[in-house]
Amino acid sequence: MIPETLCFVVESSTDVRIADGLAQQTDSTALGRTITGGRVISRETEHSITMTTGPASRLRFAARTFREMVLAKFETRAVFDRLMIQLESK
């Protein structure tokens, strides 16, 4: 059985346990906002996850994420089965 594909959008940063858990169960891609002096995922994952880092600006990151999701439908790239977004809470 082919695993579902998941795009995990990380606006601030996330714990490696979350990313590893998702990667263990799905074919995961993480799209993270650049964090000056930090990491999108707290440390290296044990399971394979494709990582793409976007711009540090929240507005530019949102535009990049939108573009990635919309353009995937019109290009030959695969569309994700699931989308999970983790936002920074204040």
C-alpha positions in Angstrom: 0.0 0.0 0.0 1.3 3.5 -0.9 1.5 5.8 2.1 -0.5 9.0 2.1 1.4 12.1 1.3 1.4 14.9 3.9 2.6 18.5 3.7 3.5 19.8 7.2 3.7 23.6 7.2 5.7 24.9 10.1 5.3 28.6 10.7 7.6 28.9 13.7 9.3 25.7 14.8 8.3 22.2 15.9 9.5 19.4 18.1 11.3 16.5 16.4 8.9 14.1 17.9 6.0 15.6 15.9 7.9 15.5 12.7 9.2 11.9 13.3 5.7 10.7 14.2 4.2 12.1 11.0 7.1 10.8 8.8 6.8 7.3 10.3 3.2 7.1 9.2 3.2 9.1 5.9 5.3 10.2 3.0 6.0 13.6 4.6 7.2 17.0 3.3 7.8 19.8 5.7 7.7 23.4 4.5 9.1 25.7 7.2 9.7 29.4 7.7 13.4 30.3 8.1 14.1 31.0 11.8 17.1 33.3 12.4 19.3 31.6 14.9 17.0 28.6 15.2 15.8 25.5 13.4 12.5 24.6 11.8 12.6 21.1 13.4 14.3 21.0 16.8 16.9 18.4 15.7 17.5 15.8 13.0 14.7 13.3 12.5 15.1 9.6 12.7 12.6 9.0 9.8 12.9 10.4 6.3 11.2 13.7 5.7 11.6 16.1 2.8 12.4 19.6 4.1 11.9 22.8 2.3 12.7 26.1 4.0 10.9 29.3 2.9 11.6 33.0 3.7 11.8 34.4 7.2 9.2 37.1 6.6 5.7 35.8 7.7 4.0 37.5 4.8 6.5 36.1 2.2 6.3 32.6 3.8 2.5 32.7 3.7 2.6 33.7 0.0 5.2 31.0 -0.7 3.1 28.4 1.0 0.0 29.4 -0.9 1.9 29.3 -4.1 3.3 25.8 -3.4 -0.2 24.5 -2.6 -2.0 26.1 -5.5 0.6 25.6 -8.2 1.0 21.9 -7.3 -2.6 21.4 -8.7 -1.7 23.0 -12.0 1.7 21.5 -12.6 2.9 17.9 -12.9 4.0 17.9 -9.2 2.1 15.6 -6.9 -0.7 17.0 -4.9 -0.6 16.2 -1.2 -3.3 13.9 0.3 -3.2 15.9 3.6 -2.1 19.3 4.8 -1.2 20.0 8.4 -0.3 23.5 9.5 1.4 24.4 12.8 1.2 28.2 13.6 3.0 30.1 16.4 0.7 31.0 19.2 1.0 34.3 21.0 
